[in-house]
Amino acid sequence: MKLSSTKRSRILLVALGILSLIVIGMQFAEPAISNPPPTGTFAGPDSVVTILERSCYNCHSNETRLAWYDKIAPVSWLVSADVRKARSRFNFSHWDSLSTTDQVTKLWYMVNMADQGKMPLATYTAVNPSAKLSEREIRTLKNYVVALAANTSKTNGAKTPPSTPVTRPSTIPASPNGIRYIEGFRNWKVIATTNRFDNGTMRVVYGNDIAVKAITENTINPWPNGAIIAKVVWNKQAEDTTGTVRAGDFNNVQFMVRDDVKYKNTEGWGFARFSTPKLVPYGNTIAFDVDCINCHRLASANGFVFDIPTHQKY
């Protein structure tokens, strides 16, 4: 049956009216973003605070300032979700509640993401271009993190592993959670190389076949059970005359083992670290896994794994 133009117009008007009511109702249902009073502030040099306030505070603090278009649903819903996620990862309004070591770790991750162009988010800087970080500003943040890490190491009495050879034990004890040192990980594929400029270490990251396939197919949220990632850490030597930085003393090797049943309380990942050439397991109790995942939650977008490339072909 063919509708007359009058009936079609009436149907269109009714549809537009219903749509308008839905849009209006969405405004009343929008999730509010509150700004609770800060319990502590970030205390750093003015040059660093200025950069963070301009580029980070709008999402990573209780000082969120919304533009008019951020308050209109459904955009407001997306903005609210982004702010909640950002604050859960680190919140400069509660910064002094963190230990100095945690502060260094979070700052290092944040600056590393900025150095890779991943933060602030491109979707954010598209409408807030002033939030973009220049190379000079990133260098300022790096220098601050390096200095803070150096002071932390002195305060904690941290020592560099000895450069003299240490005999490796014939039997390596398992980690408190039962994860054992995996002898053959060096035969796996190298999937990343990274640097921790804050603590002067360099790393090579390996993945077993299951992990490599997951990266290739971009099935890392979540990672498949059986995926294992190994990260070998060395202390960096000083640059030579050509500017090349070479690996120094062995520091530790870390394993992440994926089993979403066995390790369901830590986002499906089991952690282990074996330090010094004696490969001493880290942690006195199984509770150390909680500390590990709390840090790795910063990398939830990568399935809780740091510095892993996606869509990579081998």
URZINOR-V993438 format. One record per pair of residues at least 24 apart in sequence whose ideal C-beta (glycine too) atoms are under 10 Angstrom apart, sorted by the first residue. I is the first residue (numbers start at 1). GAP is how many residues later the second one is. If there is no record, write none. Layout:
i/gap
I/GAP
I/GAP
This chain:
i/gap
22/51
23/49
23/50
23/51
24/49
25/48
26/46
26/47
26/48
26/50
26/51
27/44
27/45
27/46
27/47
27/49
28/45
29/44
29/47
29/48
30/41
30/42
30/43
30/44
30/45
30/46
30/47
30/49
30/50
31/42
31/45
31/46
31/48
31/49
31/50
31/52
31/53
32/39
32/44
32/48
33/29
33/31
33/32
33/33
33/37
33/38
33/43
33/46
33/47
33/49
33/50
33/51
33/54
34/28
34/30
34/49
35/26
35/27
35/28
35/29
35/30
35/31
35/48
35/58
36/26
36/51
36/55
36/57
36/58
37/25
37/56
38/24
38/25
38/53
38/54
38/55
38/56
38/57
38/58
39/52
39/54
39/55
39/56
39/57
39/58
40/51
40/52
40/53
40/54
40/55
40/56
40/57
40/58
41/51
41/52
41/53
41/54
41/55
42/48
42/49
42/50
42/51
42/52
42/53
42/54
42/61
42/65
43/52
43/53
44/48
44/51
44/59
44/63
44/97
44/100
44/104
45/95
45/98
45/99
45/102
47/90
47/93
47/94
47/96
47/97
48/59
48/89
48/92
48/93
48/95
48/96
48/97
48/100
49/43
50/87
50/90
51/63
51/82
51/83
51/85
51/86
51/87
51/89
51/90
51/93
52/40
52/43
52/55
52/58
52/85
52/89
52/92
53/39
54/66
54/74
54/76
54/77
54/78
54/79
54/83
55/55
55/59
55/64
55/65
55/69
55/70
55/73
55/75
55/76
55/77
55/78
55/82
55/86
56/30
56/34
56/36
56/54
56/58
56/63
56/64
56/75
56/77
56/85
57/34
57/35
57/36
57/74
58/24
58/25
58/28
58/62
58/66
58/70
58/73
59/24
59/25
59/26
59/27
59/28
59/30
59/32
59/60
59/61
59/62
59/65
59/72
60/26
60/27
60/28
60/29
60/30
60/31
60/32
60/33
60/35
60/46
60/50
60/59
60/60
61/25
61/26
61/29
61/30
61/31
61/32
61/33
61/34
62/25
62/29
62/30
62/31
62/32
63/29
63/30
64/29
67/60
67/61
69/58
70/57
78/45
79/45
82/39
82/41
82/42
85/215
85/216
86/33
86/34
86/35
86/38
88/209
88/210
88/212
89/208
89/209
89/210
89/211
90/208
99/53
100/48
100/49
100/51
100/52
100/55
100/56
101/48
101/51
101/52
101/54
101/55
101/57
102/189
102/192
102/193
103/42
103/45
103/46
103/49
104/41
104/42
104/44
104/45
104/46
104/47
104/48
104/49
104/92
104/94
104/95
105/40
105/44
105/91
105/93
105/94
105/189
105/190
105/193
106/39
106/189
106/192
107/34
107/35
107/37
107/38
107/41
107/42
107/91
108/33
108/34
108/37
108/38
108/40
108/41
108/88
108/89
108/90
108/91
109/36
109/87
109/89
109/186
109/187
109/189
109/190
109/197
109/198
110/31
110/35
110/188
111/27
111/28
111/29
111/30
111/31
111/32
111/33
111/34
111/35
111/86
111/87
112/26
112/30
112/33
112/82
112/83
112/84
112/85
112/86
112/194
112/195
113/185
113/186
113/188
113/193
113/194
114/24
114/27
114/28
115/24
115/26
115/27
115/82
116/191
118/183
142/55
142/56
143/54
144/54
145/51
145/52
145/53
145/54
146/50
146/51
146/52
146/53
146/54
147/51
148/50
149/47
149/48
149/49
149/50
149/51
150/48
150/49
150/50
152/46
152/47
153/45
153/46
153/47
158/41
160/40
160/75
160/88
160/89
160/91
161/73
161/74
161/87
161/88
161/89
161/90
161/91
161/114
161/115
161/116
161/117
162/87
162/114
162/115
163/72
163/85
163/86
164/85
164/113
165/112
166/83
166/84
166/110
166/111
166/112
166/113
167/110
167/111
168/108
168/109
168/110
168/111
169/108
169/109
169/110
169/111
172/102
172/106
172/107
172/108
172/109
173/101
173/106
173/107
173/108
174/98
174/100
174/107
175/80
175/82
175/95
175/96
175/97
175/98
175/99
175/106
175/107
175/108
175/111
175/113
175/114
176/96
176/105
176/106
176/107
176/108
176/109
176/110
176/111
176/112
176/113
177/80
177/85
177/86
177/89
177/93
177/94
177/95
177/104
177/106
177/108
177/109
177/110
177/111
177/112
177/115
178/79
178/84
178/92
178/94
178/108
179/49
179/76
179/77
179/78
179/84
179/91
179/92
179/93
179/94
179/95
179/102
179/110
180/75
180/77
180/92
180/94
180/101
181/49
181/72
181/74
181/91
181/93
181/98
181/100
182/24
182/26
182/46
182/48
182/71
182/73
182/75
182/90
182/92
184/24
184/46
185/43
185/44
185/45
185/46
185/47
185/68
185/70
186/44
186/46
186/67
188/24
188/40
188/41
188/42
189/26
189/125
190/42
190/124
191/24
191/25
191/38
191/39
191/40
191/114
191/116
191/117
191/118
191/121
191/123
192/37
192/39
192/113
192/114
192/115
192/116
192/117
192/120
193/114
194/37
194/39
194/112
194/113
194/114
195/41
195/50
195/112
196/37
196/40
197/39
199/34
199/36
199/37
199/52
200/34
200/35
200/36
200/37
200/38
200/45
200/48
200/51
201/32
201/33
201/34
201/35
201/46
201/47
201/50
201/51
202/30
202/31
202/32
202/33
202/34
202/35
202/43
202/44
202/45
202/46
202/49
203/28
203/29
203/30
203/31
203/44
203/48
203/49
203/50
203/51
203/103
203/104
204/26
204/27
204/28
204/29
204/30
204/43
204/49
205/24
205/25
205/26
205/27
205/28
205/49
205/51
205/100
205/101
205/102
205/103
205/104
206/24
206/25
206/26
206/47
206/49
207/49
207/98
207/101
207/107
208/49
208/50
210/48
211/45
211/47
211/94
211/97
212/100
212/102
213/101
214/44
214/89
214/91
214/94
214/96
215/87
215/88
215/90
215/93
215/94
215/95
215/96
215/97
215/98
215/99
216/93
216/94
216/95
216/96
216/97
216/98
217/93
217/94
218/92
218/93
218/94
219/84
219/91
220/38
220/81
220/82
220/83
220/84
220/85
220/88
220/90
221/79
221/80
221/81
221/82
221/83
221/89
222/36
222/38
222/45
222/46
222/47
222/81
222/82
223/33
223/35
223/37
223/44
223/45
223/46
223/79
223/80
223/81
223/82
223/85
224/34
224/36
224/79
225/32
225/33
225/34
225/35
225/36
225/37
225/38
225/43
226/31
226/32
226/33
227/29
227/30
227/31
227/32
227/41
227/42
227/76
227/78
228/27
228/28
228/29
228/30
228/31
228/42
229/25
229/26
229/27
229/28
229/29
229/40
229/76
229/77
229/79
230/24
230/25
230/26
230/27
230/42
231/24
231/25
231/42
231/74
231/75
231/76
233/40
233/42
249/27
249/28
250/25
250/26
250/27
250/29
251/24
251/25
251/26
252/24
252/25
252/27
252/28
252/30
253/26
254/28
254/38
256/36
256/37
256/40
256/48
256/49
256/50
258/45
258/46
258/47
263/26
263/30
265/24
265/25
265/28
266/24
266/25
266/26
266/27
266/28
266/30
266/31
266/38
267/25
267/26
267/29
267/30
267/33
267/36
267/37
268/25
268/35
268/36
269/24
269/27
269/34
269/35
269/36
271/24
271/25
